Amino acid sequence: MKKAPQRKKTPQRTKATAKRPRPVYLMLRGLGREAGHWGAFREEIENQYEVYALDLPGAGSERHRSCPLTIDEIVDDIRERWLHIKEECQLRDTGLFAISLGGMIALSWISRYPDDFSRLILINSSSRLSPFYRRLRPASYPDFVYAMLTRHRERRENRMFSRTCNSDADRESKVGVWIRMSAERPLKRSTFFRQLWAASRFVLPEKIDLPALFLGASRDRLVHVQCSRDLAAHYGVDLIEHPWAGHDLTTDDGPWVLEQMKQFERRWNARR
């Protein structure tokens, strides 16, 4: 008796897939980060959405590859992988969920390929609408210099956690995960600087033609929240600010982010 052929597994798919239909999102992280930095938020969001998290070239699972020097090239790299997943998994009406540098990538992407996504959620991003000292606060410069020079993973990750997160809840556990990721999938210095260079040269699209939700952290100590305000004003999009969270908003208060997403999805569905 022949056995039924096993279905080929798709690594990027999440456990939420079996409970379709659910809203679908592609998630993009920021400067020097990888998909693993979504941490516990990844599990929280999977309870309500079908999500896919792709690494930027040069980071995480893509760490052995070189990072392009422009945002547009980074977009094309990720887009090639994403279109393959969309076709294989037959995804429709997908949203884009991005934080920080990932937000620049998202804005470039939807401007150049407006049919790829139906909606956008942007968190703590920035552009040249804002001065350089707001796009990356000067107080954070020593942290990045230290991160690039030190060989002590524990000290580096603790220091970066203190810069990007304002909540100490489960700090030891969260930092422990970051330390393990740093050991298993270390980020090359060249990748960090190439990402930084690409971000510095990013040219903001004039407009975006899809429903969008912008979230900001009022006490972001890495990127000033005014950068999110400037972006929201430029595109005529409402900005919702978290009162106490830091730059890594999904790590500090994932449930709050999910509540904003829920309301956004409700408004989006009402307009369809």
N, C-alpha and C positions, 0 to 999 in steps of 0.2 A: 504493500500500500504506500503510495507516494505521499510524502509530507507536503502540506501547503507551503509555498515559498514564503519566506519571511519578508516583511516589508522593510525596505531600506530606511534606516534611521537618519533623521536630519538633525545634526548636533545643535543647531541654533534654535530649534523649536522648543517651546516651553510646555510645561505640563497643562497649561490652560487650553492648549489646542483641542483636547478631547471634548471640551465643553462649548464649542462654537454654537452660535455666533457670538463673538465677543469683539469689542474694539481692538484693533491691531495697531501697535506702535513699534517703530524702530527707535532705539535709544542710543545716543551718542554722548560719550564723556568728554572731558576737557583736557587742559594742558598737563602733560605728564601722567595722565591717568589711563586706566584700562577698564574693560567691562566689569572686572571683579570688584572695582571700587563702588559699584552700585550697592554692594553689601546686602544687608537685610532688606533694603528697599526693593531689591529684585524679587524677593519672595512675597513681599507685601503687594506689589503691583500685579504679580502673576495671579493673585486671587481674584482680580477683577478684569484683567486685560490679557490679551495674547501679545507678548513682547519678544523682541529680538534685539540683542545687544551686539553690535559689531565693533571691533577694535579699530582705531585709527592705524594707518600704516606705520610701522615702527614701534607699536605698543602692544603689550599683552600677547595674544596669540599671533600677532603680526610683527613681533619684535625683531625677527631676523631680516626684515625687509627695511629698506631705506624710506624715510619720510620725505615726501615731496616738499618743495620750498614755497608752494603757493596753496592757498585755500582751494582754488578751483581744481588743482591736480589731486588734492586730498579727496575732494568730492568725487571726482571721476574714479578714483581707486575704490572707494567704499561703494559707490553706485554700482559698479560692475558686479560686486559680490551680492549686493542687495537685490538687483534685478534677477539674478540667478535664484535666490531664495524665493522671491515673489512668484516666479514662474513655477518653481518646483512645488511650492506649497499652495499655489493658486490663491494668493492673497489679493484682496480688493479693499478699497477705501482705507488705506493705511495712513496713520499719522506719524509725525516726526516729533520726538521728545529729546531735547538736547540741552546741555548745561555748559556754560562757560565757552571755551574754544569750540566745543561741539555746536554751540549756537551760531557762531560765525559760519561753520560748515553748513549748518541747516539753512541759513539765510541765502547763502550762495547757491545751494542745491535747489531750493524751491524757486529761486529767481531764474535759474538756467533751465530747469526741468520742471515746469509748473504742474505737469500731469502726474508726477511720481507720487505725490501725497495729497491728501484731502484736507489736512489741518496740521497746525503746528503748536507745540508747547515749548517755550523758551525760558530758560532759567539763568539768571545772573550772567548774562553775556555782555559784550561791550563792542565798541567800534570807534572809529576816528571822529565820530560826533563829539566824543568826550576827550579831554586832554589826557596825555600819557600818565600823569600822576593819579588819575582816577581809574584808568584802565588796569593799572597794576600799582597798588598803593606803595609808596616809597618805604614804608615800615616793613614791607614784606621782602624787600631786596636782600637783606642779610640772610633770611630764611632760605631763599633760593640759592644763594652763594654757598651757604653751608651744605645744603642738600646735594649740590654738585661736587663738593670737595670731600665730604666726609665718607669714611668707609663703615661707619657705625650705623647700621640699618635702624636699630631701635631708637637711637637719638634722632635720626633724620625723620622717621615716620611720626614720632611723637611731636616733633617740632612742627611738621606740616599739618598734623591733626589740630594742633593748637591754633594754627593760622587759619585753617579753613572751616573748623567746626567750633561752635559756641557751647554745645551741650556736652557735658562730661558723662552722660548716661551710657553705661556699658563701654566706657572709653577703653579700658584694658583689652576687652574682647575685640573691639573694632580695630584698634591699633595693632593687635596681634595678627589679625587677618592681613592688614597692610604689610606688616613685616614679612609674613610668609610669602605674599605675592611678590614682594621686592626680591626675595631670595630665589624664588622659582622662576620669575619672569622679569629680570632686572631691565630697567629702562636705560638705554645708552644715553650718554651725555649729548651725543650728536643729535639724537632724536629730539631731546628736549629743546635744544637750540634751534633746530630746524622748524619745530612747531612754533616756537616763539617768533622766529623770523616770518613765517607764513602769517601769523596773527598780526604782526606789526604792519604788514603790507596789504592787509585785507581791505578791499574797497566795498563799502556797503551798497547793496542794491537800492535803487530808488524806491521801489515798491514791492509789496508782496500781495498776491491775489488769492488768498485763501484765509479761512477763519484762523485766528491765532489767539493764544493766551500767553501773556508774559508774566512771569513770577520773579520777584526780587526779594532780597534779604536786607532789611533796613540796617542790620548791624554786620554786614559783610565786611570783613577786615582784610580781604584780598583785592576785591574789585569793588569800588564804591558803587552803592546802589543808584547813584545819579546816572551811571552808565545805562542801567535798565530803564530809567525814567526818560533819558534822551532817546533811546531806541523806540520806546512806546510812543512818545510824542511824534517822532519822525514818521511812524507807520500808522498813527491814529488808532493804536491798540490800547485797550485798558491794561494797566499794570496793577497786579495785586501784590502787596508787600507783606512779608512775614515780619512780625515785630521784633523777634530776638535771634533768629537763626543766623548762621554764618554762610559763607560762600557755598559750602557743600550742603545745600538745603535739604536734599533727599536723605542725607545721613542724619542731620539734626532733627528733622521733623517730617518723616515720610508720610504719616497719616494726614497731616495738613495738606501736603502736596496732592495726595490722592483725593481729598475732599474737593480741592479746586478743580482737579481733573474731572471728577464726577459732575460737578456743576457745568463745566465747560462742555462735556459730552452731551449733557441734557439740552443745553442751548443749541449746540450744533445740530443735534437730531431734530429739534423743533423747526429749524430753518430748512431742512432738506426737503 
